[in-house]
Amino acid sequence: MRLGMMADVYKPHISGITNYIEANKRHLEKTGHEVFVFTFGDDGYRDDESNIIRSPGLPLVDTGYFLSFQYSREARALLQTMDLVHVHHPFLSGRLALRYCRPFDIPIIFTNHTRYDLYAQVYLPGIPPGISRGLLETYMPDFCAAIDLVVSPSAGMEQVLRSFHVDVPITIVPNGVDIGRFLNSSNPAGRTELGLAPDDILLVYAGRLAPEKNLSFLLNAFAGVADTLDNLHLLLIGMGPEREKLEEQARQSGQSRRVHFSGQVSYEKLPELLAMCDLFVTASVSEVHPLSVIEAMAAGLPVLGIRSVGVGDIVCDGVTGLLARQDTAAFAAALTHLCLDAPLRRRMSRAARKEARKYAIERTCAVMADHYQRLVAEGKARKTDRRVRVPRLPENPRL
């Protein structure tokens, strides 16, 4: 099949959606499909993979996003040769899919990767929450009704879509991870490079250092526990607009020596960084189905998170990690419990590796490919049906 992935932004911007598209594209190509990514961006950027189709747009400051309401003529022509398109952002890419693909009866799938209600609160603080939610309740039902298949990565996100009054069928297909690279990774020298002693406990967060990730909350909880446990360290992997603010917060708390910022690292290096850690921590409540949590579990790390959509759909509380309330004292208490109970961490580590196998990309991608094939077959059947239904001419009794 010729498959088109449509996204508002792609590499070099790093996000869960970018990683999802890249991983699924790579696996689908291995299984014989031809996959194109249609996005916006700088024509001067040199991609490290084939079939990335960029249309020009207006750069939105330094966010990595480009604003445009149309594809280039060449991109439109290529898009309309696809057997199916898979939309990963509903607003720009979603509308373009309906405009360019619907007239050609090209099947359209939409996966909702993002808690747009929570992102609006962070990035559009001037708009009252009731108004931003009202806009979603107006837009999402009609948009989803125009799509051939709506996909949610988790049961929790399905309920969020239902709360926006989306009433069409929703199929749950979890996000997949290339877990093989995390299951067997090791990094014996990494802790020494950070200056850690053998009995130090190293926490890790991996992802964008951005407001919606609730990292200030995480640092507050860490500082409270670190005042009691002097062998506790935190490694923050990634870059983002909050880095300087978080570095200052670590200095103000007196814990800058024990909060380590790695900066942006390649995806190839991530498994060995996770392998040298003891526990994955996240305070985000905006995740839909975070790949970073699955990757950490595949690397054998118990997870401490906040009970919420996304993280709460992946972490089995008390088995593969702990889920706390969004309360600094409760989160710090759960963190202290995990740090002091090494046998519990070992049991959770084994359970986390086992649970992570459910999200192997070979499994999730096969499920999605079955949906692709079904929709393409149904689309071809509809086209054939229209061709054979030739209108009958009225009878002429004089002939």
Secondary structure, DSSP 8 states (H G I E B T S, - for coil): -EEEEE-S--TTS--HHHHHHHHHHHHHHHTT-EEEEEEE--TT---SSS-EEEE--EE-TTSS-EE-SS--HHHHHHHTT-SEEEES-TTHHHHHHHHHTGGGT--EEEE--B-HHHHHHHH-TTS-HHHHHHHHHHHHHHHHHTSSEEEESSHHHHHHHHHTT--S-EEE----B-THHHHT---TTHHHHTT--TT-EEEEEES---GGG-HHHHHHHHHHHHTT-TTEEEEEEB--TTHHHHHHHHHHHT-GGGEEEEE---TTTHHHHHHT-SEEE---S-BSS-HHHHHHHHTT--EEEESSTTHHHH--BTTTEEEE-S-HHHHHHHHHHHHH-HHHHHHHHHHHHHHHGGGBHHHHHHHHHHHHHHHHHHHHHHHHHHHH--------TT-
